[in-house]
């Protein structure tokens, strides 16, 4: 992550699945403060990672942490839920979960071809697909950073998609048009 983010919490070996949890903070010019919680799952625990993500977007896994006098929402208590990494649904399957409540979340999945693999999960979970992907790509932190920056500044889904593409193109040098085709926002299929 860029230097704009400040590390405010770090915990090793959170449980048998999560090697590390870090919480970063960033203050925006608009006075918005974003807390970013990142859980690093063991590579051989992809199914557990996917299950936790599914539980989070469907409202079935909630959590808070108290840090520096701030109550920080984790899992479904977060305002935006994200998955970044290998698309484990290409290798294994998990059952989509129905959201029986009214707590609907924006969510993102930066992983290869996430729209094809995660859309059913989003539909049943009543999670809004703020950003999904349409092709193979490198799921790297600069994409997440660009998305969060746009989201924190209350930009539209179309603008968030464009900024994700700009961030991807900046590092991958793949052309902005090609990068835009990698990302999708909302329920509509992009051109």
C-alpha positions as CSV (number, residue, x, y, z in Angstrom):
1,X,0.0,0.0,0.0
2,X,1.1,3.6,-0.6
3,X,2.6,5.7,2.2
4,X,-0.7,7.5,2.6
5,X,-1.8,4.6,4.8
6,X,-0.7,4.4,8.4
7,X,-0.3,1.1,10.2
8,X,-2.3,1.2,13.4
9,X,-2.6,-2.5,14.3
10,X,-0.8,-5.7,13.5
11,X,-1.5,-9.2,14.9
12,X,0.3,-12.4,13.9
13,X,-1.3,-15.8,13.8
14,X,-4.9,-14.6,14.3
15,X,-6.1,-18.2,14.1
16,X,-5.2,-21.4,12.3
17,X,-6.3,-19.9,9.0
18,X,-5.1,-16.3,9.2
19,X,-1.4,-15.7,9.4
20,X,-1.7,-12.0,10.0
21,X,-4.2,-9.1,10.4
22,X,-3.2,-5.5,9.8
23,X,-5.4,-2.5,10.1
24,X,-4.4,0.6,8.2
25,X,-5.8,4.1,8.5
26,X,-6.0,6.9,6.0
27,X,-7.4,10.4,6.3
28,X,-8.7,12.0,3.2
29,X,-9.0,15.7,2.4
30,X,-12.8,15.5,2.8
31,X,-12.2,14.6,6.5
32,X,-13.2,11.0,5.7
33,X,-11.2,8.5,7.7
34,X,-11.0,4.9,6.3
35,X,-9.9,1.9,8.3
36,X,-8.7,-0.9,6.1
37,X,-8.5,-4.4,7.7
38,X,-6.5,-6.9,5.8
39,X,-6.4,-10.6,6.8
40,X,-3.7,-12.7,5.2
41,X,-4.9,-16.2,4.9
42,X,-2.6,-19.2,4.7
43,X,-2.3,-20.3,1.0
44,X,-3.5,-23.8,1.9
45,X,-6.7,-22.4,3.6
46,X,-8.3,-20.9,0.5
47,X,-11.6,-22.6,1.1
48,X,-11.8,-21.1,4.6
49,X,-10.9,-17.7,3.2
50,X,-13.7,-18.0,0.6
51,X,-16.2,-19.2,3.3
52,X,-15.3,-16.2,5.5
53,X,-15.8,-13.8,2.6
54,X,-19.1,-15.4,1.8
55,X,-20.2,-15.3,5.4
56,X,-19.2,-11.6,5.5
57,X,-21.0,-10.4,2.4
58,X,-24.2,-12.3,3.4
59,X,-24.3,-10.8,6.8
60,X,-23.6,-14.0,8.6
61,X,-20.2,-13.1,10.0
62,X,-19.8,-9.8,12.0
63,X,-17.0,-8.5,14.1
64,X,-15.6,-5.3,15.6
65,X,-12.2,-4.3,17.0
66,X,-11.5,-1.5,19.4
67,X,-8.4,0.4,18.4
68,X,-7.2,3.7,19.6
69,X,-10.7,4.5,21.0
70,X,-12.3,3.7,17.6
71,X,-14.8,0.8,17.1
72,X,-13.8,-0.6,13.7
73,X,-16.2,-2.8,11.8
74,X,-14.9,-6.1,10.4
75,X,-16.5,-8.6,8.2
76,X,-20.2,-7.6,7.6
77,X,-19.8,-4.7,10.1
78,X,-17.4,-3.0,7.6
79,X,-18.8,-0.5,5.1
80,X,-17.0,-2.2,2.1
81,X,-16.0,-5.8,2.0
82,X,-13.3,-7.0,-0.3
83,X,-11.4,-10.1,-1.5
84,X,-8.1,-9.7,-3.3
85,X,-6.0,-12.7,-4.4
86,X,-6.3,-16.0,-6.2
87,X,-9.8,-16.9,-7.4
88,X,-10.1,-20.1,-5.2
89,X,-13.5,-20.8,-6.7
90,X,-11.7,-21.9,-9.8
91,X,-10.3,-24.8,-7.7
92,X,-13.1,-25.5,-5.1
93,X,-16.7,-24.7,-4.5
94,X,-18.6,-23.2,-1.6
95,X,-22.3,-22.8,-1.3
96,X,-23.7,-19.3,-1.8
97,X,-25.4,-18.0,1.4
98,X,-28.7,-16.3,1.6
99,X,-28.8,-12.9,3.3
100,X,-32.0,-13.1,5.4
101,X,-31.5,-9.6,6.9
102,X,-31.6,-6.1,5.6
103,X,-27.9,-5.4,6.0
104,X,-26.6,-5.1,2.4
105,X,-23.0,-4.3,1.6
106,X,-20.9,-3.0,-1.2
107,X,-18.3,-5.6,-2.1
108,X,-15.3,-6.1,-4.4
109,X,-13.5,-9.1,-5.7
110,X,-10.1,-8.5,-7.4
111,X,-9.3,-12.0,-8.6
112,X,-9.2,-13.7,-12.0
113,X,-12.7,-13.7,-13.8
114,X,-14.4,-13.0,-10.5
115,X,-17.7,-12.0,-12.2
116,X,-18.2,-15.5,-13.5
117,X,-17.4,-17.2,-10.2
118,X,-18.8,-14.8,-7.5
119,X,-21.9,-13.3,-9.1
120,X,-24.3,-16.0,-7.7
121,X,-22.8,-15.5,-4.2
122,X,-23.4,-11.7,-4.5
123,X,-27.0,-12.2,-5.7
124,X,-28.0,-14.5,-2.8
125,X,-26.0,-12.4,-0.3
126,X,-27.7,-9.3,-1.5
127,X,-24.2,-7.7,-1.8
128,X,-23.7,-5.0,-4.4
129,X,-20.9,-5.8,-6.8
130,X,-19.0,-2.5,-6.7
131,X,-16.1,-4.0,-8.6
132,X,-15.7,-7.5,-10.1
133,X,-13.3,-8.6,-12.8
134,X,-14.0,-10.1,-16.3
135,X,-10.6,-11.6,-17.3
136,X,-7.3,-13.0,-15.9
137,X,-5.3,-10.3,-14.1
138,X,-2.7,-9.7,-11.4
139,X,-4.7,-9.1,-8.1
140,X,-2.4,-6.5,-6.6
141,X,-2.8,-3.9,-3.8
142,X,-2.6,-0.8,-6.1
143,X,-6.0,-1.8,-7.6
144,X,-7.6,-2.0,-4.1
145,X,-6.0,1.4,-3.2
146,X,-7.4,3.1,-6.3
147,X,-10.9,1.6,-5.6
148,X,-10.9,2.6,-1.9
149,X,-9.7,6.1,-2.8
150,X,-12.6,6.5,-5.2
151,X,-15.1,4.9,-2.9
152,X,-14.1,7.0,0.1
153,X,-14.6,10.2,-2.1
154,X,-18.1,9.0,-2.9
155,X,-17.4,8.6,-6.6
156,X,-19.8,6.7,-8.9
157,X,-19.3,3.1,-9.8
158,X,-18.3,4.0,-13.3
159,X,-15.6,6.4,-11.9
160,X,-14.4,3.7,-9.4
161,X,-14.1,1.3,-12.3
162,X,-12.1,3.8,-14.4
163,X,-9.8,4.5,-11.4
164,X,-9.2,0.8,-10.9
165,X,-8.3,0.5,-14.6
166,X,-6.0,3.5,-14.3
167,X,-4.2,2.0,-11.4
168,X,-3.9,-1.3,-13.1
169,X,-2.6,0.3,-16.3
170,X,-0.1,2.4,-14.4
171,X,1.7,-0.7,-13.1
172,X,0.9,-3.3,-15.8
173,X,1.3,-1.0,-18.9
174,X,-1.5,-2.9,-20.6
175,X,-3.3,0.2,-22.1
176,X,-6.2,2.0,-20.5
177,X,-8.8,0.5,-22.8
178,X,-7.6,-3.1,-22.0
179,X,-7.5,-2.3,-18.3
180,X,-11.0,-0.9,-18.4
181,X,-12.2,-4.2,-19.9
182,X,-10.8,-6.1,-16.8
183,X,-13.2,-4.4,-14.4
184,X,-17.0,-4.3,-14.1
185,X,-19.2,-2.4,-11.7
186,X,-22.8,-3.2,-10.7
187,X,-25.1,-5.7,-12.3
188,X,-24.7,-4.5,-15.9
189,X,-22.3,-6.1,-18.3
190,X,-19.7,-3.6,-19.5
191,X,-19.0,-2.9,-23.2
